[in-house]
Amino acid sequence: MQQLLNAGNSGTPLHIMEKSSYSLWLTKQAQSVQAWLQQIDFTGEGLALMPSFSTDQEGKLAQAIFVVEDASHYFACGDLITKLPIGQYLLEAAPEHQQAICFAWLVGAYKFSAYKTNQQEKSLASLAVNKQALVDNAIKYAEATALVRDLVNTPASDMMPVNLGDTAQYLAETFGGAVQQIIGDELLVNNYPTIHAVGRASVNQPRLIDLTWGNSDHPRVTLVGKGVCFDSGGLDLKPAAGMRNMKKDMGGSAHVLGLAQLIMSYQLPINLRVLIPAVENAVSNNAMRPGDVITTRKGLTVEIDNTDAEGRLVLGDALCEASQDKPELIIDFATLTGAMRVALGTELPGFFSTSDEVAAGITAAGSKISDPVWRMPLYSPYNDLFKSAIADMTNCSAGPFGGAITAALYLEKFVSEGIDWVHFDVMAFNVRALAGRPLGGEAFGIRAVFDYLQARYNP
């Protein structure tokens, strides 16, 4: 990304402004500029390229202007890098807009082409900004976003539990952390029965990935990510349409790895732990069955009502483990329910929290950086919907309504009292292309959470 964004003072001027500022800007320009914009019918919206009118530079690009509704939106300039002619540009924009523009510049360049053959990579323009800190920040945020996108976009054939473990190991080696993995039948020996039950039918062995980083004297923060690398639904098999994009069901693990990369790259003063229960929910003669009863790590017995409600099972064991060392905060990410998509659509991630203060802080942080999140209620009366005749509880509620809430209530049972907990239910996938946000894997909420953590632990 360094070749796309750099700290410098040279390049073709690129003026980025809001529509409300365009008229005033235009009155300050030379008559030749005003005449040219009028000639090309530029109405003060979008991109305009300005040729040089001097004799020695005639016909060459002199400057570019890009006018948007809200230049502080972190994706407003998301398509700009692909629209400009190749060359280096020098950013001219209001200081309060520059961080958003730099981020959008980089994420707009993202393309997942690992499986394309005989494809020539298109050269892109570069942008110079006169502040190194802006460049560094934009690169860190964009690289974390790209990591999430890459992990989700990778086909399940190349993104199984072992591959998630390799990614965690790479991050640990890069930033000075450590990784331990509990694999296969070792999960039973070490009392992670639901992770094993969900993943045992696959030839790709289930595992619990445990990444640690930071100073043990710093406050403990633990991230938990659902790592269902492919979800067939198990014996309660999904229909073809529902299974088509289930490579993205490890999106929660991708989110916590991207968030962990941000935390470590900024050296936040926290004692970080990342737990990823990584499995494939497959079909075989030893697959988990509807009606089975599993004793969880916490000791609660769970009757399996539906094998396609597997994410909460693997998260339950991981959240129980996360509670063992009593962190100040546990945050989990999961592609958990279609019900959340019905409630909020695919582009607004919902979250639940046991702390009003933490919830308000994350929401406010997301609003500032165009990473919106929406708090949902942990409505405790719905706990009655988990009643089982033969076990402590079932793994899903008796009816179809309030599915995102009941899934969150299930997870809450595995978090120890007194620990602040946040649960994100995310899509992890763009179903339509927007500026800076192509079809496919997407990071939702990690910038909001990181900015909250940064304000809390490194103000």
Secondary structure, DSSP 8 states (H G I E B T S, - for coil): -TTTEEE-S-SEEEEEEEHHHHHHHHHTS-HHHHHHHHHTT--SSEEEEEE--STTTTTSEEEEEEEES-TTSTTTTTTHHHHS-SSEEEEE--HHHHHHHHHHHHHTT----TT--S-------EEEES-HHHHHHHHHHHHHHHHHHHHHHS-GGG-SHHHHHHHHHHHHHHHT-EEEEEETTHHHHTT-HHHHHHHTTSSS--EEEEEEES-TTS-EEEEEE-EEEEE--TTS---HHHHTTGGGGGHHHHHHHHHHHHHHHTT-SSEEEEEEEEEEE--STT---TT-EEE-TTS-EEE-S-TT--HHHHHHHHHHHHHHT--SEEEEEE---HHHHHHH-SSS-EEEES-HHHHHHHHHHHHHTT---EE----GGGGGGG--SSSSEESS-SSSTTHHHHHHHHHHTTS-TTSEEEEEE---EESS-BTTB-SEE---SHHHHHHHHHHHH--
